Amino acid sequence: MAEVTNPLYSHLTQLLTRVHKVQDELRTKLDNPTKNMAGGGVWTSPTAQQWGGRLSDQRNKYNSAVDRLDDELVAMIARTPENSSR
């Protein structure tokens, strides 16, 4: 039997490309607010410094979660044969 590209594999790799584009967009969403808070141009006070520190921590957690968005998809691609029999 002839080997053909597995349609599921093709779909998953296309989906991964789209997920990576979304990850790239999401990864920067909190950069400007965090930078603005750290620069002191938005709000200045001891409370603002604490809040800015928390925002920075949340930005790091958010970016870590964004980075993990593709984990299951990458694992699924690894388990899916690239080719299949007709």
DRENMIKOL-620275 format. One record per residue (C-alpha): residue number from 1; residue in one letter; x, y, z. Coordinates in steps of 0.001 Angstrom, whole numbers, padded with zeros to 6 digits. Last residue first. Layout:
BEGIN
  resi  resn       c1       c2       c3
   NUM     A        X        Y        Z
...
END
This chain:
BEGIN
  resi  resn       c1       c2       c3
    86     R  -004163   004416   001855
    85     S  -001505   003790   004436
    84     S  -000534   006565   006804
    83     N   002187   009164   007049
    82     E   003254   011603   009756
    81     P   002286   009187   012503
    80     T   000641   010895   015476
    79     R   002193   010451   018926
    78     A   004634   013370   018541
    77     I   001816   015510   017152
    76     M  -000243   014780   020274
    75     A   002652   015786   022520
    74     V   003089   019056   020618
    73     L  -000663   019699   020950
    72     E  -000591   019021   024678
    71     D   002300   021439   025214
    70     D   001001   024219   022933
    69     L  -000562   026434   025572
    68     R   002425   026001   027907
    67     D   004170   029220   026816
    66     V   000953   031151   027449
    65     A   000870   029783   031003
    64     S   004463   030885   031586
    63     N   003615   034298   030124
    62     Y   000700   034669   032545
    61     K   002838   033646   035516
    60     N   005511   036200   034559
    59     R   002896   038906   034004
    58     Q   001348   038057   037379
    57     D   004701   038601   039076
    56     S   005158   041927   037267
    55     L   001651   042983   038241
    54     R   002411   042052   041841
    53     G   005513   044229   041785
    52     G   003518   047076   040265
    51     W   000919   046726   043029
    50     Q   003623   046958   045657
    49     Q   005189   049987   043970
    48     A   001776   051598   043561
    47     T   001046   051071   047250
    46     P   004293   052848   048127
    45     S   003136   055718   045933
    44     T   003403   056765   042315
    43     W   000861   055871   039648
    42     V   001102   055868   035876
    41     G   004476   057412   035131
    40     G   006326   055447   037779
    39     G   008443   053587   035245
    38     A   007613   050216   036804
    37     M   003890   050803   036273
    36     N   004420   051778   032639
    35     K   006674   048786   032003
    34     T   004121   046387   033494
    33     P   001276   047949   031508
    32     N   003414   047841   028346
    31     D   004554   044221   028716
    30     L   001204   042732   029713
    29     K   000036   041756   026229
    28     T   003493   040717   024982
    27     R   003155   036921   025247
    26     L  -000380   037011   023860
    25     E   000660   037905   020310
    24     D   003500   035366   020138
    23     Q   001255   032713   021680
    22     V  -001397   033435   019040
    21     K   001154   032921   016269
    20     H   002385   029713   017944
    19     V  -001204   028432   018156
    18     R  -001681   029032   014426
    17     T   001475   027071   013570
    16     L   000383   024304   015943
    15     L  -002982   024124   014180
    14     Q  -001226   023594   010862
    13     T   000853   020824   012460
    12     L  -002293   019232   013899
    11     H  -004175   019347   010591
    10     S  -001286   017795   008689
     9     Y  -000904   015032   011295
     8     L  -004641   014350   011168
     7     P  -004528   014184   007368
     6     N  -001746   011549   007484
     5     T   000422   012168   004445
     4     V   000189   009242   002103
     3     E   001948   005888   002037
     2     A   001104   003501  -000753
     1     M   000000   000000   000000
END
